[in-house]
């Protein structure tokens, strides 16, 4: 066990562990959207279509925030972007707790999504900055594990807090965001790559490192066909996964108690918490494109099986299948995004990649909510199964070019100004 723990968590920088701790606290307190997913139709009285629109506006706000956050992470800095994101999220959560009017809830969900998306590129870029190529898969897998450990706790707490005063959920979320901001403020330095001052230059230039200049713009990333193909495939996969937010509506339509959604979706977090740390060793040396293709098939077929799952245990079984696919995807996907990013534009690449995920938060609930309300009951879930097959084929076809690009962009571990990169023993 000691040897396994050392292989899994040993030798990672201290900054990573500060970020990891912040992730765990932040995600444990992330009740807001989960609370809305469960209660919008039953308690707020929204229609399935409008509830899907609210969730979609949250995703649309995240997509826009991701693009803005990618630029800020490169120009303004990772640390400042993270601080702004978490403080603004806390303020928006408090305001959202006082609002029940449909249009106001929808507008605030979009604003909340924007601030959520704004911090994602900075966080991911910081991770890539401090880990370097050799530690990326292990570090990102551990962070993904923390995300889901926190999510599992949040799902359980959302059920417990369902009978507490409404505002309590939103105040606790704000407290978690502010705790993350405090960790960043006190323990996480700016981590943008730097280069040494040129010999012979005078004054302060000789005493300090110089940040690597930003080359290009968001448009440069959007013209990168290899990278954008990968982003679009990820968008397809995450549209399937994010459709899980519509399961409470489907449960309500079938006469089931939508409050049981917390029990159903908790399977996702429990599986990841129990088994995710073993995934990197399982995937070591395997073809990444084939792993991603298998992941897409599992996610698609698992979510598609929701069409025939008429009880809570059956729904839990479908979650087991698509969660297995999600677990295979996470470490490979995160590593590939880092490997395909040009170092001087890392924030922008992470922003566009995050936009692929966050856009799914818009497309899935809006389109899915409409299908649930107006199409035959099984339509949405069968479409998602088909989309899984399309993504799997796309991953196989685009894989060779993608791997050649990753090898061409291989880089030495960056130097980070002011950062404590000392490894921590497991």
Secondary structure, DSSP 8 states (H G I E B T S, - for coil): -HHHHHHHHTTEEHHHHHHHHHHHHHHHT--HHHHHHHHTTTTS---HHHHHHHHHHHHHHHHHHHHHHHHHHHHT-HHHHHHHHHHHHHHHHHHHTT--SHHHHHHHHHHHHHHHHHHHHHHHHHHHHHH-TTTHHHHHHHHHHHHHHHHHHHHHHHHHGGGS-HHHHHHHHHHHHHHHHHHHHHH-----EEE---TT--THHHHS-EE----S-HHHHHT-HHHHHHHHHHHHHHHHHHGGGGHHHHHHHTT--GGGHHHHHHHHHHHHHHHGGGHHHHHTTS-HHHHHHHHHHHHHHHHHGGGG--SHHHHHHHHHHHHHHHHHHHHHHHHHHHHTS-GGGHHHHHHHHHHHHHHHHHHHHHHHHHHHHHS-TTHHHHHHHHHHHHHHHHHHHHHHHHHHHHHHT-----EETT----EE--
